[in-house]
Amino acid sequence: MKFSESVQLNAVPEWSAQYIAYSELKKVIHDLESRHVAHKPDSENTLLISSAGDDLDATFREYLDSELGKISLFYGAREEEFTQDLARLEADLAASWAQLQEENTYGLDQMDEEAFSPGLDLRITLKKRAIHIYVALSELQSYVQLNLTGFGKALKKFDKLLMRNLQQTYLDDPVGVSYPFLDSTRQLLADKIDAVVRIYATVSTGGDAAAARTELRLHLREYVVWERSTVWREIIGMEKKALKMGLTNQGLLTKGEETVKLVPLRLRTPLGTLNLPRQIFNSTSLILAFVVAVFVTIVLLPIFDSPEQRNCLAILVAASMLWASEVIPLFVTSLLIPLLIVVFRTVRSPDDEMRRLSAPEATSFIFAAMWTPVIMLLLGGFAIAAALSKYNIAKVIATWVLSNAGTKPRNILLVTMFVALFLSMWISNVASPVLCLTIVQPLLKMQTPDSNFPKALLMGIALASNVGGMASPIASPQNIIALQNMRPAPSWGSWFFVALPVCVVSIVLIWALLLVTLNPAKGATTTKVRRSREHFNGKQIFVCVVTVVTIALWCVSHQLEGVFGDMGVLAIIPLVVFFGTGILSKEDFDNFMWTIIILAMGGIALGKSVSSSGLLESIAQGIRAMVSGMGVYGVMAVFGSMILVIATFISHTVAALILLPIVAEVGQAMPNAHPRLLVMGSAFLCSAAMGLPTSGFPNLTAICQTDEAGRPYLTVRLFITRGVPASLLAYTTVISLGYGLMKIVNL
């Protein structure tokens, strides 16, 4: 494994920007090599270093010094923070013993398991705090070792490629004399860890330090392997999927640890016996076969006179079934759509609706339609989210807010829900629950098994993140799809005017629901969330300025149409600035959620085909007949309830892809046309569908959380009994308050 990959696997996610920038140092080395190394003119191909050896050393030392300064500052701040935590823990333990001494006349030299009995809740709290500090100090210890290894490897590569001798000199001084790498500092850190072990032994293992260290290491190993490494989680997830299918590529059936060879299925034919692999006879294959059968049937049946409409309906139904069942990845279905559109020629000429485009013409038309300003807006949103997350800005703001929430469970719950809403606005409602859960983990670990507080907190984060999917145009993919179907697209100011009051009222109502039905104060052990002591540096301030300027421009985009044309063009600003200045790297660009982008592009292609073929108009005519006589409000209420139900069972994004183009067409054809109002309301209700644990990523994140014993905090029944009423509360808010606000801004 490459060292750069090792750093990624072992780094603490919250500290990722504070480790040695090994990949960047390698680039510097190769750049120096390309500028100062030339080949001999003879055939030996021996490298000749230029006479500027001292300049090479000085140049590389500048980069190393910058990294060393960053690491030293970060280590000092973390050491001070964790030392204060340890001091508070020791003080609380001493206070407990002082009280015990007064009551039972025990001395501090008589610390044993029998003597220490100030109460079960306090013991559990002290134990969990000790675990938390042990993990933090151990991570700091690992941080020092990982960076020391990084310096050694970078210097070794520099010496080898450029024929220098800098490694030992630089490792001795300045690395060896820097505070984090001093022997005395490392010993001090080890002493602190030993102190935590003694505290844990006092409150948990009857004074047995060896047993205490063993238990603490188990917590550390669990934290490193499961909570921190996303790579391991992906591998575990893939293994679980393989076990569920019970099949492998080698034709083996796995049952626990036993592996059984599958016997091929033999089919007798007039030409002989045909051996068919049994892997193809599973639920996935059957669903795919059913989808193909439905597709062929629709193509052949004379449902419409026009072959374009028949073929387009077949593609629409097949894509909807594949998206809903997820037998193949969602983005793969999206990639399949333009292929089917071109092969089955479902597109008509924009200039002559009676002329069916040829395959070459359809290819140019559909691929041009897939790349729209909305896709650029999505990319711009990803860039802002990546920068806010990479430089810890979102977490600093969130912890600052939560640190002022006090210690009452109901207040912590409400503030956490609003933090989830705020984060969903800017880093999407997919990343928001993950970040919120990271922040509240210390609170969760403090609770006893009979406490209701973790249930309320996890439910609150999930439901608030779903509601937060309405909050801004980049908060969720369904909003991006809504903008694609709103002509003209509303400004960000108009969106905020409608969405923010709807979100605030919905969250307050859901908070009240959780207070009444879950009583989060029952058995709760709370403490103030620790405020981050990190001060914004130049890069963080720069990211904030660019983000605020971009959002401000988006808010007044309609007034700037003569200059920029569309919000999608404005979205290029954060992309160019962040990547051009090195704030974000190529690796950050690679880590964008490209599957979401492909999904959105497939939906756009399908929408263009449905519109161009005439199918959308035919479907809209049928729906108009059903809702004839209804006003805009009636249509919104009826459509909204249907969308709420559908989006509860399938992905919010998929529901938006399928339904929003139809909603727009129906709204446009009404006597009192308000298509934009109906589309925005429908997009909001896609986010409001949160009745099941599978209704969106925030719900899945919450239902998967377990305590330290591996017990899930939430059950499916508990989730449904709170999620369904929460959906109804959000639905009521959208079709009442939201409808009124949308009328005010003339949508």
Secondary structure, DSSP 8 states (H G I E B T S, - for coil): --HHHHHHHHS-GGGGGGS--HHHHHHHHHHHHHHHEEE-SSTT--EEE-S-HHHHHHHHHHHHHHHHHHHHHHHHHHHHHHHHHHHHHHHHHHHHHHHHHHHH---GGG--TTT--S-HHHHHHHHHHHHHHHHHHHHHHHHHHHHHHHHHHHHHHHHHHHT---HHHHHHTTGGGSGGG-HHHHHHHHHHHHHHHHHHHHHHSTT-HHHHHHHHHHHHHHIIIIII-HHHHHHHHHHHHHHHHT--TTSEEEETTEEEE---EEEEETTEEEEE-GGGSSHHHHHHHHHHHHHHHHHHS-SSSSHHHHHHHHHHHHHHHHHHH-SS-HHHHHHHHHHHHHHTT--B-SS-TTSB--HHHHHHHHHHHHS-HHHHHHHHHHHHHHHHHHTTHHHHHHHHHHHTS-S-HHHHHHHHHHHHHHHHHHHHHHHHHHHHHHHHHHHHHT--TT-SHHHHHHHHHHHHHHHHTTSSTTSSHHHHHHHHTSSS---HHHHHHHHHHHHHHHHHHHHHHHHHHH-TTTT--------------HHHHHHHHHHHHHHHHHHTGGGGHHHH-SHHHHTHHHHHHHHHTTSS-HHHHHTS-HHHHHHHHHHHHHHHHHHHHTHHHHHHHHHHHHTTT--HHHHHHHHHHHHHHHHHHS-HHHHHHHHHHHHHHHHHHSSS--HHHHHHHHHHHHHH---STTSSHHHHHHHT-B-TTS-BS--HHHHHHHHHHHHHHHHHHIIIIIHHHHHHTT-
